[in-house]
Amino acid sequence: MIKEFLRRRSLRKDASVEPTALLPLQAVTSAVAFIDVRDPGFDSCKNAIMAFYREKGIKGEIFFFDFRKIDKGERLITSINTTVLLKDLNWYGRPSREKARIMLEGNPDLLLSLLPVADYPLEYMVRCSTARFKVGRGQLPGNVFDLVALDPPGQALSQADAFREIVKLLEKIQ
């Protein structure tokens, strides 16, 4: 109960008030993508996103959500600056101010969320983002995403497959 209250209060306090809308790719100069490291094909998804950024001339970042238990001997396979780890969350699930600040610094035009399920840390980052165009795989309460690409019924797409489908949609927007 207290956890939910603090989550709602945090979202109200920190959420961006920037208006969002569909944007054609020609109007996008910067972007941020969110992907989950637990997806087996996250590396190919990361490469596809970076190739897309290069092809379209977009200055882009990728933020990784890595909520695995990492042992002391294990090494992180993504950049510590752009990875939201379990230890970066406070007790009710809000990502650290530092991670949110790094994400906001880029002031992206486009936000792509490739995580199939929007748990609280992702919802917080998406709502705080000042991106002018937000794309996700499932709508959040309050219609936060401007474009939602749902998986086909009975079929769970990988992040890389979802990204390819989203790119097809983005290229159709004029």
Solvent accessible surface area in square Angstrom, and as a share of the most:
residue,aa,sasa,rsa
1,M,198,0.88
2,I,121,0.61
3,K,84,0.36
4,E,81,0.36
5,F,97,0.41
6,L,30,0.15
7,R,53,0.19
8,R,128,0.47
9,R,120,0.44
10,S,7,0.05
11,L,23,0.12
12,R,165,0.60
13,K,140,0.59
14,D,35,0.18
15,A,35,0.27
16,S,31,0.20
17,V,145,0.83
18,E,89,0.40
19,P,112,0.70
20,T,47,0.27
21,A,57,0.44
22,L,91,0.45
23,L,26,0.13
24,P,38,0.24
25,L,21,0.10
26,Q,146,0.65
27,A,40,0.31
28,V,7,0.04
29,T,91,0.53
30,S,16,0.11
31,A,4,0.03
32,V,3,0.02
33,A,0,0.00
34,F,0,0.00
35,I,0,0.00
36,D,15,0.08
37,V,9,0.05
38,R,123,0.45
39,D,26,0.13
40,P,139,0.88
41,G,26,0.25
42,F,23,0.09
43,D,73,0.38
44,S,63,0.40
45,C,0,0.00
46,K,60,0.26
47,N,85,0.43
48,A,29,0.23
49,I,0,0.00
50,M,70,0.31
51,A,44,0.34
52,F,11,0.05
53,Y,4,0.02
54,R,169,0.62
55,E,129,0.58
56,K,72,0.31
57,G,65,0.62
58,I,11,0.06
59,K,150,0.64
60,G,21,0.20
61,E,85,0.38
62,I,11,0.06
63,F,2,0.01
64,F,12,0.05
65,F,0,0.00
66,D,0,0.00
67,F,27,0.11
68,R,82,0.30
69,K,165,0.70
70,I,62,0.31
71,D,97,0.50
72,K,212,0.90
73,G,76,0.73
74,E,83,0.37
75,R,210,0.77
76,L,50,0.25
77,I,109,0.55
78,T,20,0.11
79,S,57,0.37
80,I,93,0.47
81,N,90,0.46
82,T,17,0.10
83,T,0,0.00
84,V,0,0.00
85,L,13,0.06
86,L,72,0.36
87,K,159,0.67
88,D,24,0.12
89,L,34,0.17
90,N,48,0.25
91,W,167,0.59
92,Y,19,0.07
93,G,9,0.09
94,R,37,0.14
95,P,0,0.00
96,S,35,0.23
97,R,114,0.41
98,E,85,0.38
99,K,14,0.06
100,A,7,0.06
101,R,113,0.41
102,I,36,0.18
103,M,4,0.02
104,L,61,0.30
105,E,115,0.52
106,G,37,0.35
107,N,99,0.51
108,P,6,0.04
109,D,18,0.09
110,L,0,0.00
111,L,0,0.00
112,L,0,0.00
113,S,1,0.01
114,L,0,0.00
115,L,10,0.05
116,P,74,0.47
117,V,110,0.63
118,A,38,0.29
119,D,57,0.30
120,Y,15,0.06
121,P,9,0.06
122,L,1,0.01
123,E,26,0.12
124,Y,3,0.01
125,M,0,0.00
126,V,0,0.00
127,R,47,0.17
128,C,7,0.04
129,S,1,0.00
130,T,42,0.24
131,A,0,0.00
132,R,102,0.37
133,F,1,0.00
134,K,10,0.04
135,V,0,0.00
136,G,0,0.00
137,R,11,0.04
138,G,25,0.24
139,Q,77,0.34
140,L,9,0.04
141,P,99,0.62
142,G,72,0.69
143,N,117,0.60
144,V,19,0.11
145,F,9,0.04
146,D,43,0.22
147,L,34,0.17
148,V,43,0.24
149,A,14,0.10
150,L,132,0.66
151,D,45,0.23
152,P,55,0.35
153,P,137,0.86
154,G,95,0.92
155,Q,100,0.45
156,A,97,0.75
157,L,32,0.16
158,S,42,0.27
159,Q,1,0.00
160,A,8,0.06
161,D,51,0.27
162,A,3,0.02
163,F,5,0.02
164,R,122,0.45
165,E,75,0.34
166,I,0,0.00
167,V,22,0.13
168,K,111,0.47
169,L,66,0.33
170,L,2,0.01
171,E,81,0.36
172,K,149,0.63
173,I,31,0.16
174,Q,161,0.72
